[in-house]
């Protein structure tokens, strides 16, 4: 059976191949996923490794607290992500970002600005 491992405090320069090489010393790695920030497209400094149960236990014990790329790794068994409640916008007042009169007016139909 496969086990997912949380890998924290990774150097931002770490690649999936480097992490795979590190963990493959302890068993067969089936998947490596480094988490990337959606807005900046840069690594967040953590990720997940999937490997068989026996290799995972050995990797967690051997690599937790070890140094990698100048940083001390935090390694533990990944936990299921907590389910977030569905966001409701019903309790917020409505915001209107457009013109208050209800629509778009072409530039030539607008009254001149007064300064």
PDB file as gemmi writes it, atoms N, CA and C in Angstrom:
CRYST1    1.000    1.000    1.000  90.00  90.00  90.00 P 1                      
ATOM      1  N   UNK A   1       0.836  -1.179   0.000  1.00  0.00           N  
ATOM      2  CA  UNK A   1       0.000   0.000   0.000  1.00  0.00           C  
ATOM      3  C   UNK A   1       0.888   1.252   0.000  1.00  0.00           C  
ATOM      4  N   UNK A   2       0.415   2.310  -0.643  1.00  0.00           N  
ATOM      5  CA  UNK A   2       1.188   3.543  -0.746  1.00  0.00           C  
ATOM      6  C   UNK A   2       0.873   4.488   0.404  1.00  0.00           C  
ATOM      7  N   UNK A   3       1.881   5.252   0.775  1.00  0.00           N  
ATOM      8  CA  UNK A   3       1.721   6.229   1.842  1.00  0.00           C  
ATOM      9  C   UNK A   3       2.218   7.578   1.340  1.00  0.00           C  
ATOM     10  N   UNK A   4       1.497   8.636   1.711  1.00  0.00           N  
ATOM     11  CA  UNK A   4       1.884   9.988   1.325  1.00  0.00           C  
ATOM     12  C   UNK A   4       2.647  10.630   2.478  1.00  0.00           C  
ATOM     13  N   UNK A   5       3.756  11.268   2.151  1.00  0.00           N  
ATOM     14  CA  UNK A   5       4.640  11.880   3.146  1.00  0.00           C  
ATOM     15  C   UNK A   5       4.692  13.382   2.907  1.00  0.00           C  
ATOM     16  N   UNK A   6       4.513  14.149   3.971  1.00  0.00           N  
ATOM     17  CA  UNK A   6       4.656  15.604   3.904  1.00  0.00           C  
ATOM     18  C   UNK A   6       6.137  15.936   4.041  1.00  0.00           C  
ATOM     19  N   UNK A   7       6.643  16.800   3.170  1.00  0.00           N  
ATOM     20  CA  UNK A   7       8.041  17.231   3.212  1.00  0.00           C  
ATOM     21  C   UNK A   7       8.034  18.750   3.353  1.00  0.00           C  
ATOM     22  N   UNK A   8       8.408  19.241   4.528  1.00  0.00           N  
ATOM     23  CA  UNK A   8       8.371  20.672   4.782  1.00  0.00           C  
ATOM     24  C   UNK A   8       9.748  21.277   4.934  1.00  0.00           C  
ATOM     25  N   UNK A   9       9.796  22.590   4.823  1.00  0.00           N  
ATOM     26  CA  UNK A   9      11.015  23.384   4.949  1.00  0.00           C  
ATOM     27  C   UNK A   9      12.023  23.071   3.844  1.00  0.00           C  
ATOM     28  N   UNK A  10      11.496  22.777   2.666  1.00  0.00           N  
ATOM     29  CA  UNK A  10      12.367  22.537   1.512  1.00  0.00           C  
ATOM     30  C   UNK A  10      12.980  23.851   1.041  1.00  0.00           C  
ATOM     31  N   UNK A  11      14.206  23.807   0.524  1.00  0.00           N  
ATOM     32  CA  UNK A  11      14.742  25.025  -0.091  1.00  0.00           C  
ATOM     33  C   UNK A  11      13.896  25.354  -1.322  1.00  0.00           C  
ATOM     34  N   UNK A  12      13.700  26.631  -1.578  1.00  0.00           N  
ATOM     35  CA  UNK A  12      12.862  27.040  -2.704  1.00  0.00           C  
ATOM     36  C   UNK A  12      13.456  26.619  -4.044  1.00  0.00           C  
ATOM     37  N   UNK A  13      14.740  26.335  -4.052  1.00  0.00           N  
ATOM     38  CA  UNK A  13      15.411  25.926  -5.288  1.00  0.00           C  
ATOM     39  C   UNK A  13      15.309  24.420  -5.546  1.00  0.00           C  
ATOM     40  N   UNK A  14      14.743  23.653  -4.616  1.00  0.00           N  
ATOM     41  CA  UNK A  14      14.667  22.194  -4.759  1.00  0.00           C  
ATOM     42  C   UNK A  14      13.798  21.810  -5.952  1.00  0.00           C  
ATOM     43  N   UNK A  15      14.206  20.751  -6.637  1.00  0.00           N  
ATOM     44  CA  UNK A  15      13.427  20.238  -7.766  1.00  0.00           C  
ATOM     45  C   UNK A  15      12.799  18.903  -7.381  1.00  0.00           C  
ATOM     46  N   UNK A  16      11.801  18.490  -8.147  1.00  0.00           N  
ATOM     47  CA  UNK A  16      11.163  17.200  -7.885  1.00  0.00           C  
ATOM     48  C   UNK A  16      12.167  16.065  -8.038  1.00  0.00           C  
ATOM     49  N   UNK A  17      13.075  16.169  -8.991  1.00  0.00           N  
ATOM     50  CA  UNK A  17      14.082  15.122  -9.193  1.00  0.00           C  
ATOM     51  C   UNK A  17      15.015  15.008  -7.989  1.00  0.00           C  
ATOM     52  N   UNK A  18      15.417  16.139  -7.414  1.00  0.00           N  
ATOM     53  CA  UNK A  18      16.298  16.106  -6.236  1.00  0.00           C  
ATOM     54  C   UNK A  18      15.588  15.463  -5.046  1.00  0.00           C  
ATOM     55  N   UNK A  19      14.329  15.798  -4.859  1.00  0.00           N  
ATOM     56  CA  UNK A  19      13.562  15.221  -3.746  1.00  0.00           C  
ATOM     57  C   UNK A  19      13.356  13.724  -3.986  1.00  0.00           C  
ATOM     58  N   UNK A  20      13.078  13.348  -5.227  1.00  0.00           N  
ATOM     59  CA  UNK A  20      12.918  11.926  -5.569  1.00  0.00           C  
ATOM     60  C   UNK A  20      14.203  11.161  -5.258  1.00  0.00           C  
ATOM     61  N   UNK A  21      15.355  11.724  -5.639  1.00  0.00           N  
ATOM     62  CA  UNK A  21      16.641  11.070  -5.368  1.00  0.00           C  
ATOM     63  C   UNK A  21      16.865  10.892  -3.875  1.00  0.00           C  
ATOM     64  N   UNK A  22      16.526  11.907  -3.089  1.00  0.00           N  
ATOM     65  CA  UNK A  22      16.707  11.848  -1.640  1.00  0.00           C  
ATOM     66  C   UNK A  22      15.878  10.718  -1.033  1.00  0.00           C  
ATOM     67  N   UNK A  23      14.620  10.609  -1.425  1.00  0.00           N  
ATOM     68  CA  UNK A  23      13.724   9.610  -0.841  1.00  0.00           C  
ATOM     69  C   UNK A  23      13.932   8.219  -1.420  1.00  0.00           C  
ATOM     70  N   UNK A  24      14.420   8.119  -2.646  1.00  0.00           N  
ATOM     71  CA  UNK A  24      14.585   6.806  -3.269  1.00  0.00           C  
ATOM     72  C   UNK A  24      15.659   5.966  -2.582  1.00  0.00           C  
ATOM     73  N   UNK A  25      16.465   6.570  -1.729  1.00  0.00           N  
ATOM     74  CA  UNK A  25      17.444   5.820  -0.937  1.00  0.00           C  
ATOM     75  C   UNK A  25      16.745   4.926   0.090  1.00  0.00           C  
ATOM     76  N   UNK A  26      15.451   5.182   0.333  1.00  0.00           N  
ATOM     77  CA  UNK A  26      14.712   4.453   1.368  1.00  0.00           C  
ATOM     78  C   UNK A  26      13.588   3.595   0.804  1.00  0.00           C  
ATOM     79  N   UNK A  27      13.437   3.556  -0.508  1.00  0.00           N  
ATOM     80  CA  UNK A  27      12.397   2.737  -1.128  1.00  0.00           C  
ATOM     81  C   UNK A  27      11.958   3.347  -2.447  1.00  0.00           C  
ATOM     82  N   UNK A  28      11.039   2.657  -3.099  1.00  0.00           N  
ATOM     83  CA  UNK A  28      10.571   3.114  -4.406  1.00  0.00           C  
ATOM     84  C   UNK A  28       9.612   4.293  -4.257  1.00  0.00           C  
ATOM     85  N   UNK A  29       9.942   5.381  -4.924  1.00  0.00           N  
ATOM     86  CA  UNK A  29       9.114   6.586  -4.908  1.00  0.00           C  
ATOM     87  C   UNK A  29       8.198   6.533  -6.124  1.00  0.00           C  
ATOM     88  N   UNK A  30       6.886   6.642  -5.882  1.00  0.00           N  
ATOM     89  CA  UNK A  30       5.946   6.592  -7.000  1.00  0.00           C  
ATOM     90  C   UNK A  30       5.535   7.977  -7.477  1.00  0.00           C  
ATOM     91  N   UNK A  31       5.641   8.973  -6.596  1.00  0.00           N  
ATOM     92  CA  UNK A  31       5.200  10.318  -6.995  1.00  0.00           C  
ATOM     93  C   UNK A  31       5.845  11.374  -6.102  1.00  0.00           C  
ATOM     94  N   UNK A  32       6.213  12.501  -6.704  1.00  0.00           N  
ATOM     95  CA  UNK A  32       6.710  13.670  -5.968  1.00  0.00           C  
ATOM     96  C   UNK A  32       5.923  14.875  -6.463  1.00  0.00           C  
ATOM     97  N   UNK A  33       5.418  15.676  -5.529  1.00  0.00           N  
ATOM     98  CA  UNK A  33       4.658  16.877  -5.892  1.00  0.00           C  
ATOM     99  C   UNK A  33       5.126  18.025  -5.014  1.00  0.00           C  
ATOM    100  N   UNK A  34       5.801  19.013  -5.620  1.00  0.00           N  
ATOM    101  CA  UNK A  34       6.193  20.219  -4.903  1.00  0.00           C  
ATOM    102  C   UNK A  34       5.098  21.254  -5.115  1.00  0.00           C  
ATOM    103  N   UNK A  35       4.685  21.918  -4.048  1.00  0.00           N  
ATOM    104  CA  UNK A  35       3.571  22.857  -4.114  1.00  0.00           C  
ATOM    105  C   UNK A  35       4.067  24.217  -4.599  1.00  0.00           C  
ATOM    106  N   UNK A  36       3.355  24.755  -5.594  1.00  0.00           N  
ATOM    107  CA  UNK A  36       3.702  26.029  -6.231  1.00  0.00           C  
ATOM    108  C   UNK A  36       2.604  27.046  -5.931  1.00  0.00           C  
ATOM    109  N   UNK A  37       3.000  28.272  -5.613  1.00  0.00           N  
ATOM    110  CA  UNK A  37       2.037  29.351  -5.380  1.00  0.00           C  
ATOM    111  C   UNK A  37       1.375  29.719  -6.706  1.00  0.00           C  
ATOM    112  N   UNK A  38       0.049  29.749  -6.728  1.00  0.00           N  
ATOM    113  CA  UNK A  38      -0.684  30.030  -7.967  1.00  0.00           C  
ATOM    114  C   UNK A  38      -0.423  31.429  -8.507  1.00  0.00           C  
ATOM    115  N   UNK A  39      -0.292  32.389  -7.620  1.00  0.00           N  
ATOM    116  CA  UNK A  39      -0.155  33.777  -8.064  1.00  0.00           C  
ATOM    117  C   UNK A  39       1.259  34.121  -8.517  1.00  0.00           C  
ATOM    118  N   UNK A  40       2.260  33.651  -7.775  1.00  0.00           N  
ATOM    119  CA  UNK A  40       3.644  34.007  -8.104  1.00  0.00           C  
ATOM    120  C   UNK A  40       4.338  32.949  -8.953  1.00  0.00           C  
ATOM    121  N   UNK A  41       3.751  31.757  -9.024  1.00  0.00           N  
ATOM    122  CA  UNK A  41       4.331  30.625  -9.747  1.00  0.00           C  
ATOM    123  C   UNK A  41       5.697  30.226  -9.185  1.00  0.00           C  
ATOM    124  N   UNK A  42       5.887  30.465  -7.886  1.00  0.00           N  
ATOM    125  CA  UNK A  42       7.133  30.084  -7.211  1.00  0.00           C  
ATOM    126  C   UNK A  42       6.836  28.989  -6.190  1.00  0.00           C  
ATOM    127  N   UNK A  43       7.847  28.166  -5.874  1.00  0.00           N  
ATOM    128  CA  UNK A  43       7.638  27.108  -4.879  1.00  0.00           C  
ATOM    129  C   UNK A  43       7.295  27.684  -3.507  1.00  0.00           C  
ATOM    130  N   UNK A  44       6.462  26.939  -2.762  1.00  0.00           N  
ATOM    131  CA  UNK A  44       6.080  27.369  -1.416  1.00  0.00           C  
ATOM    132  C   UNK A  44       6.997  26.784  -0.343  1.00  0.00           C  
ATOM    133  N   UNK A  45       7.911  25.890  -0.721  1.00  0.00           N  
ATOM    134  CA  UNK A  45       8.851  25.337   0.248  1.00  0.00           C  
ATOM    135  C   UNK A  45       8.365  24.068   0.927  1.00  0.00           C  
ATOM    136  N   UNK A  46       7.344  23.428   0.360  1.00  0.00           N  
ATOM    137  CA  UNK A  46       6.921  22.133   0.879  1.00  0.00           C  
ATOM    138  C   UNK A  46       6.341  21.311  -0.259  1.00  0.00           C  
ATOM    139  N   UNK A  47       6.157  20.027   0.012  1.00  0.00           N  
ATOM    140  CA  UNK A  47       5.618  19.144  -1.013  1.00  0.00           C  
ATOM    141  C   UNK A  47       5.243  17.805  -0.417  1.00  0.00           C  
ATOM    142  N   UNK A  48       4.971  16.854  -1.293  1.00  0.00           N  
ATOM    143  CA  UNK A  48       4.538  15.525  -0.876  1.00  0.00           C  
ATOM    144  C   UNK A  48       5.257  14.478  -1.705  1.00  0.00           C  
ATOM    145  N   UNK A  49       5.585  13.369  -1.038  1.00  0.00           N  
ATOM    146  CA  UNK A  49       6.217  12.233  -1.692  1.00  0.00           C  
ATOM    147  C   UNK A  49       5.335  11.030  -1.414  1.00  0.00           C  
ATOM    148  N   UNK A  50       5.098  10.224  -2.438  1.00  0.00           N  
ATOM    149  CA  UNK A  50       4.309   9.008  -2.263  1.00  0.00           C  
ATOM    150  C   UNK A  50       5.221   7.815  -2.485  1.00  0.00           C  
ATOM    151  N   UNK A  51       5.210   6.898  -1.515  1.00  0.00           N  
ATOM    152  CA  UNK A  51       6.017   5.688  -1.627  1.00  0.00           C  
ATOM    153  C   UNK A  51       5.368   4.566  -0.830  1.00  0.00           C  
ATOM    154  N   UNK A  52       5.895   3.337  -0.969  1.00  0.00           N  
ATOM    155  CA  UNK A  52       5.297   2.200  -0.268  1.00  0.00           C  
ATOM    156  C   UNK A  52       5.452   2.350   1.245  1.00  0.00           C  
ATOM    157  N   UNK A  53       4.577   1.661   1.992  1.00  0.00           N  
ATOM    158  CA  UNK A  53       4.530   1.791   3.456  1.00  0.00           C  
ATOM    159  C   UNK A  53       5.880   1.573   4.132  1.00  0.00           C  
ATOM    160  N   UNK A  54       6.569   0.492   3.775  1.00  0.00           N  
ATOM    161  CA  UNK A  54       7.841   0.175   4.431  1.00  0.00           C  
ATOM    162  C   UNK A  54       8.887   1.250   4.174  1.00  0.00           C  
ATOM    163  N   UNK A  55       9.008   1.672   2.940  1.00  0.00           N  
ATOM    164  CA  UNK A  55       9.963   2.719   2.602  1.00  0.00           C  
ATOM    165  C   UNK A  55       9.605   4.039   3.245  1.00  0.00           C  
ATOM    166  N   UNK A  56       8.308   4.322   3.339  1.00  0.00           N  
ATOM    167  CA  UNK A  56       7.854   5.586   3.922  1.00  0.00           C  
ATOM    168  C   UNK A  56       8.248   5.687   5.389  1.00  0.00           C  
ATOM    169  N   UNK A  57       8.035   4.614   6.137  1.00  0.00           N  
ATOM    170  CA  UNK A  57       8.380   4.628   7.565  1.00  0.00           C  
ATOM    171  C   UNK A  57       9.875   4.871   7.749  1.00  0.00           C  
ATOM    172  N   UNK A  58      10.701   4.195   6.956  1.00  0.00           N  
ATOM    173  CA  UNK A  58      12.144   4.381   7.043  1.00  0.00           C  
ATOM    174  C   UNK A  58      12.577   5.778   6.628  1.00  0.00           C  
ATOM    175  N   UNK A  59      11.953   6.308   5.584  1.00  0.00           N  
ATOM    176  CA  UNK A  59      12.300   7.649   5.104  1.00  0.00           C  
ATOM    177  C   UNK A  59      11.938   8.707   6.135  1.00  0.00           C  
ATOM    178  N   UNK A  60      10.762   8.571   6.744  1.00  0.00           N  
ATOM    179  CA  UNK A  60      10.341   9.544   7.756  1.00  0.00           C  
ATOM    180  C   UNK A  60      11.325   9.552   8.913  1.00  0.00           C  
ATOM    181  N   UNK A  61      11.673   8.368   9.385  1.00  0.00           N  
ATOM    182  CA  UNK A  61      12.589   8.264  10.524  1.00  0.00           C  
ATOM    183  C   UNK A  61      13.982   8.789  10.165  1.00  0.00           C  
ATOM    184  N   UNK A  62      14.469   8.446   8.982  1.00  0.00           N  
ATOM    185  CA  UNK A  62      15.833   8.817   8.603  1.00  0.00           C  
ATOM    186  C   UNK A  62      15.969  10.285   8.198  1.00  0.00           C  
ATOM    187  N   UNK A  63      14.947  10.848   7.557  1.00  0.00           N  
ATOM    188  CA  UNK A  63      15.104  12.175   6.964  1.00  0.00           C  
ATOM    189  C   UNK A  63      14.538  13.322   7.790  1.00  0.00           C  
ATOM    190  N   UNK A  64      13.661  13.038   8.750  1.00  0.00           N  
ATOM    191  CA  UNK A  64      13.101  14.127   9.559  1.00  0.00           C  
ATOM    192  C   UNK A  64      14.219  14.802  10.348  1.00  0.00           C  
ATOM    193  N   UNK A  65      14.374  16.087  10.166  1.00  0.00           N  
ATOM    194  CA  UNK A  65      15.417  16.843  10.854  1.00  0.00           C  
ATOM    195  C   UNK A  65      16.747  16.866  10.124  1.00  0.00           C  
ATOM    196  N   UNK A  66      16.850  16.116   9.024  1.00  0.00           N  
ATOM    197  CA  UNK A  66      18.110  16.116   8.279  1.00  0.00           C  
ATOM    198  C   UNK A  66      18.225  17.399   7.463  1.00  0.00           C  
ATOM    199  N   UNK A  67      19.452  17.712   7.061  1.00  0.00           N  
ATOM    200  CA  UNK A  67      19.691  18.936   6.312  1.00  0.00           C  
ATOM    201  C   UNK A  67      19.679  18.645   4.817  1.00  0.00           C  
ATOM    202  N   UNK A  68      19.018  19.522   4.078  1.00  0.00           N  
ATOM    203  CA  UNK A  68      18.913  19.385   2.626  1.00  0.00           C  
ATOM    204  C   UNK A  68      18.935  20.783   2.027  1.00  0.00           C  
ATOM    205  N   UNK A  69      19.943  21.063   1.231  1.00  0.00           N  
ATOM    206  CA  UNK A  69      20.052  22.384   0.612  1.00  0.00           C  
ATOM    207  C   UNK A  69      20.180  23.503   1.624  1.00  0.00           C  
ATOM    208  N   UNK A  70      20.831  23.218   2.763  1.00  0.00           N  
ATOM    209  CA  UNK A  70      21.026  24.239   3.791  1.00  0.00           C  
ATOM    210  C   UNK A  70      19.838  24.450   4.716  1.00  0.00           C  
ATOM    211  N   UNK A  71      18.816  23.606   4.608  1.00  0.00           N  
ATOM    212  CA  UNK A  71      17.632  23.744   5.475  1.00  0.00           C  
ATOM    213  C   UNK A  71      17.342  22.419   6.166  1.00  0.00           C  
ATOM    214  N   UNK A  72      16.838  22.500   7.383  1.00  0.00           N  
ATOM    215  CA  UNK A  72      16.502  21.306   8.157  1.00  0.00           C  
ATOM    216  C   UNK A  72      15.080  20.870   7.799  1.00  0.00           C  
ATOM    217  N   UNK A  73      14.964  19.682   7.192  1.00  0.00           N  
ATOM    218  CA  UNK A  73      13.675  19.196   6.701  1.00  0.00           C  
ATOM    219  C   UNK A  73      12.730  18.790   7.826  1.00  0.00           C  
ATOM    220  N   UNK A  74      11.452  18.991   7.584  1.00  0.00           N  
ATOM    221  CA  UNK A  74      10.395  18.482   8.474  1.00  0.00           C  
ATOM    222  C   UNK A  74       9.636  17.434   7.670  1.00  0.00           C  
ATOM    223  N   UNK A  75       9.731  16.196   8.111  1.00  0.00           N  
ATOM    224  CA  UNK A  75       9.132  15.076   7.388  1.00  0.00           C  
ATOM    225  C   UNK A  75       8.158  14.360   8.316  1.00  0.00           C  
ATOM    226  N   UNK A  76       6.937  14.149   7.848  1.00  0.00           N  
ATOM    227  CA  UNK A  76       5.991  13.326   8.602  1.00  0.00           C  
ATOM    228  C   UNK A  76       4.939  12.766   7.660  1.00  0.00           C  
ATOM    229  N   UNK A  77       4.153  11.844   8.186  1.00  0.00           N  
ATOM    230  CA  UNK A  77       3.096  11.251   7.380  1.00  0.00           C  
ATOM    231  C   UNK A  77       2.063  12.327   7.056  1.00  0.00           C  
ATOM    232  N   UNK A  78       1.703  12.426   5.793  1.00  0.00           N  
ATOM    233  CA  UNK A  78       0.729  13.442   5.372  1.00  0.00           C  
ATOM    234  C   UNK A  78      -0.637  13.106   5.952  1.00  0.00           C  
ATOM    235  N   UNK A  79      -1.335  14.142   6.377  1.00  0.00           N  
ATOM    236  CA  UNK A  79      -2.697  13.969   6.894  1.00  0.00           C  
ATOM    237  C   UNK A  79      -3.685  14.369   5.814  1.00  0.00           C  
ATOM    238  N   UNK A  80      -4.876  13.822   5.914  1.00  0.00           N  
ATOM    239  CA  UNK A  80      -5.934  14.209   4.981  1.00  0.00           C  
ATOM    240  C   UNK A  80      -6.230  15.683   5.165  1.00  0.00           C  
ATOM    241  N   UNK A  81      -6.471  16.349   4.080  1.00  0.00           N  
ATOM    242  CA  UNK A  81      -6.789  17.773   4.133  1.00  0.00           C  
ATOM    243  C   UNK A  81      -8.166  17.948   4.766  1.00  0.00           C  
ATOM    244  N   UNK A  82      -8.237  18.847   5.728  1.00  0.00           N  
ATOM    245  CA  UNK A  82      -9.514  19.101   6.393  1.00  0.00           C  
ATOM    246  C   UNK A  82     -10.495  19.695   5.388  1.00  0.00           C  
ATOM    247  N   UNK A  83     -11.721  19.207   5.441  1.00  0.00           N  
ATOM    248  CA  UNK A  83     -12.731  19.717   4.520  1.00  0.00           C  
ATOM    249  C   UNK A  83     -13.126  21.119   4.938  1.00  0.00           C  
ATOM    250  N   UNK A  84     -13.066  22.026   3.989  1.00  0.00           N  
ATOM    251  CA  UNK A  84     -13.426  23.412   4.283  1.00  0.00           C  
ATOM    252  C   UNK A  84     -14.915  23.599   4.042  1.00  0.00           C  
ATOM    253  N   UNK A  85     -15.559  24.404   4.872  1.00  0.00           N  
ATOM    254  CA  UNK A  85     -16.981  24.654   4.624  1.00  0.00           C  
ATOM    255  C   UNK A  85     -17.153  25.432   3.325  1.00  0.00           C  
ATOM    256  N   UNK A  86     -18.256  25.149   2.642  1.00  0.00           N  
ATOM    257  CA  UNK A  86     -18.517  25.848   1.391  1.00  0.00           C  
ATOM    258  C   UNK A  86     -18.788  27.309   1.690  1.00  0.00           C  
ATOM    259  N   UNK A  87     -18.158  28.178   0.924  1.00  0.00           N  
ATOM    260  CA  UNK A  87     -18.317  29.612   1.163  1.00  0.00           C  
ATOM    261  C   UNK A  87     -19.677  30.072   0.674  1.00  0.00           C  
ATOM    262  N   UNK A  88     -20.312  30.864   1.499  1.00  0.00           N  
ATOM    263  CA  UNK A  88     -21.602  31.423   1.133  1.00  0.00           C  
ATOM    264  C   UNK A  88     -21.469  32.934   1.062  1.00  0.00           C  
ATOM    265  N   UNK A  89     -21.982  33.506   0.012  1.00  0.00           N  
ATOM    266  CA  UNK A  89     -21.930  34.948  -0.134  1.00  0.00           C  
ATOM    267  C   UNK A  89     -23.260  35.582   0.259  1.00  0.00           C  
ATOM    268  N   UNK A  90     -24.195  34.749   0.732  1.00  0.00           N  
ATOM    269  CA  UNK A  90     -25.518  35.237   1.077  1.00  0.00           C  
ATOM    270  C   UNK A  90     -25.544  36.180   2.262  1.00  0.00           C  
ATOM    271  N   UNK A  91     -24.556  36.087   3.142  1.00  0.00           N  
ATOM    272  CA  UNK A  91     -24.573  36.931   4.332  1.00  0.00           C  
ATOM    273  C   UNK A  91     -23.798  38.237   4.137  1.00  0.00           C  
ATOM    274  N   UNK A  92     -23.279  38.461   2.954  1.00  0.00           N  
ATOM    275  CA  UNK A  92     -22.534  39.693   2.685  1.00  0.00           C  
ATOM    276  C   UNK A  92     -23.395  40.654   1.867  1.00  0.00           C  
ATOM    277  N   UNK A  93     -23.218  41.940   2.078  1.00  0.00           N  
ATOM    278  CA  UNK A  93     -23.945  42.883   1.226  1.00  0.00           C  
ATOM    279  C   UNK A  93     -23.396  42.816  -0.200  1.00  0.00           C  
ATOM    280  N   UNK A  94     -24.245  43.052  -1.165  1.00  0.00           N  
ATOM    281  CA  UNK A  94     -23.812  43.020  -2.564  1.00  0.00           C  
ATOM    282  C   UNK A  94     -22.943  44.219  -2.866  1.00  0.00           C  
ATOM    283  N   UNK A  95     -21.935  44.001  -3.679  1.00  0.00           N  
ATOM    284  CA  UNK A  95     -21.059  45.089  -4.119  1.00  0.00           C  
ATOM    285  C   UNK A  95     -21.288  45.323  -5.590  1.00  0.00           C  
ATOM    286  N   UNK A  96     -21.335  46.554  -5.946  1.00  0.00           N  
ATOM    287  CA  UNK A  96     -21.433  46.903  -7.357  1.00  0.00           C  
ATOM    288  C   UNK A  96     -20.160  47.647  -7.726  1.00  0.00           C  
ATOM    289  N   UNK A  97     -19.470  47.129  -8.715  1.00  0.00           N  
ATOM    290  CA  UNK A  97     -18.225  47.769  -9.128  1.00  0.00           C  
ATOM    291  C   UNK A  97     -18.419  48.662 -10.346  1.00  0.00           C  
ATOM    292  N   UNK A  98     -19.575  48.583 -10.958  1.00  0.00           N  
ATOM    293  CA  UNK A  98     -19.808  49.343 -12.173  1.00  0.00           C  
ATOM    294  C   UNK A  98     -20.513  50.650 -11.890  1.00  0.00           C  
ATOM    295  N   UNK A  99     -20.930  51.315 -12.942  1.00  0.00           N  
ATOM    296  CA  UNK A  99     -21.632  52.592 -12.784  1.00  0.00           C  
ATOM    297  C   UNK A  99     -22.914  52.416 -11.981  1.00  0.00           C  
ATOM    298  N   UNK A 100     -23.250  53.414 -11.205  1.00  0.00           N  
ATOM    299  CA  UNK A 100     -24.429  53.353 -10.351  1.00  0.00           C  
ATOM    300  C   UNK A 100     -25.739  53.438 -11.133  1.00  0.00           C  
ATOM    301  N   UNK A 101     -25.668  53.978 -12.343  1.00  0.00           N  
ATOM    302  CA  UNK A 101     -26.907  54.128 -13.104  1.00  0.00           C  
ATOM    303  C   UNK A 101     -27.261  52.872 -13.893  1.00  0.00           C  
ATOM    304  N   UNK A 102     -26.503  51.817 -13.700  1.00  0.00           N  
ATOM    305  CA  UNK A 102     -26.907  50.530 -14.234  1.00  0.00           C  
ATOM    306  C   UNK A 102     -26.311  50.108 -15.551  1.00  0.00           C  
ATOM    307  N   UNK A 103     -25.423  50.864 -16.135  1.00  0.00           N  
ATOM    308  CA  UNK A 103     -24.893  50.360 -17.386  1.00  0.00           C  
ATOM    309  C   UNK A 103     -23.716  51.138 -17.916  1.00  0.00           C  
ATOM    310  N   UNK A 104     -23.187  50.628 -18.981  1.00  0.00           N  
ATOM    311  CA  UNK A 104     -22.027  51.205 -19.643  1.00  0.00           C  
ATOM    312  C   UNK A 104     -22.495  52.276 -20.628  1.00  0.00           C  
ATOM    313  N   UNK A 105     -21.817  53.393 -20.609  1.00  0.00           N  
ATOM    314  CA  UNK A 105     -22.119  54.437 -21.593  1.00  0.00           C  
ATOM    315  C   UNK A 105     -20.872  54.674 -22.425  1.00  0.00           C  
ATOM    316  N   UNK A 106     -21.003  54.642 -23.735  1.00  0.00           N  
ATOM    317  CA  UNK A 106     -19.836  54.945 -24.570  1.00  0.00           C  
ATOM    318  C   UNK A 106     -19.316  56.342 -24.264  1.00  0.00           C  
ATOM    319  N   UNK A 107     -18.039  56.530 -24.445  1.00  0.00           N  
ATOM    320  CA  UNK A 107     -17.373  57.780 -24.097  1.00  0.00           C  
ATOM    321  C   UNK A 107     -18.055  59.001 -24.731  1.00  0.00           C  
ATOM    322  N   UNK A 108     -18.480  58.870 -25.989  1.00  0.00           N  
ATOM    323  CA  UNK A 108     -19.074  60.026 -26.660  1.00  0.00           C  
ATOM    324  C   UNK A 108     -20.433  60.423 -26.076  1.00  0.00           C  
ATOM    325  N   UNK A 109     -21.073  59.544 -25.321  1.00  0.00           N  
ATOM    326  CA  UNK A 109     -22.376  59.859 -24.732  1.00  0.00           C  
ATOM    327  C   UNK A 109     -22.266  60.380 -23.299  1.00  0.00           C  
ATOM    328  N   UNK A 110     -21.064  60.473 -22.782  1.00  0.00           N  
ATOM    329  CA  UNK A 110     -20.886  60.942 -21.405  1.00  0.00           C  
ATOM    330  C   UNK A 110     -20.871  62.465 -21.376  1.00  0.00           C  
ATOM    331  N   UNK A 111     -21.390  63.032 -20.305  1.00  0.00           N  
ATOM    332  CA  UNK A 111     -21.291  64.488 -20.175  1.00  0.00           C  
ATOM    333  C   UNK A 111     -19.836  64.888 -19.946  1.00  0.00           C  
ATOM    334  N   UNK A 112     -19.430  66.073 -20.359  1.00  0.00           N  
ATOM    335  CA  UNK A 112     -18.035  66.505 -20.149  1.00  0.00           C  
ATOM    336  C   UNK A 112     -17.736  66.648 -18.662  1.00  0.00           C  
ATOM    337  N   UNK A 113     -16.502  66.366 -18.301  1.00  0.00           N  
ATOM    338  CA  UNK A 113     -16.084  66.488 -16.901  1.00  0.00           C  
ATOM    339  C   UNK A 113     -15.858  67.934 -16.551  1.00  0.00           C  
ATOM    340  N   UNK A 114     -16.166  68.257 -15.321  1.00  0.00           N  
ATOM    341  CA  UNK A 114     -15.900  69.613 -14.836  1.00  0.00           C  
ATOM    342  C   UNK A 114     -14.747  69.544 -13.854  1.00  0.00           C  
ATOM    343  N   UNK A 115     -13.801  70.428 -14.000  1.00  0.00           N  
ATOM    344  CA  UNK A 115     -12.631  70.435 -13.118  1.00  0.00           C  
ATOM    345  C   UNK A 115     -12.678  71.581 -12.169  1.00  0.00           C  
TER     346      UNK A 115                                                      
END                                                                             
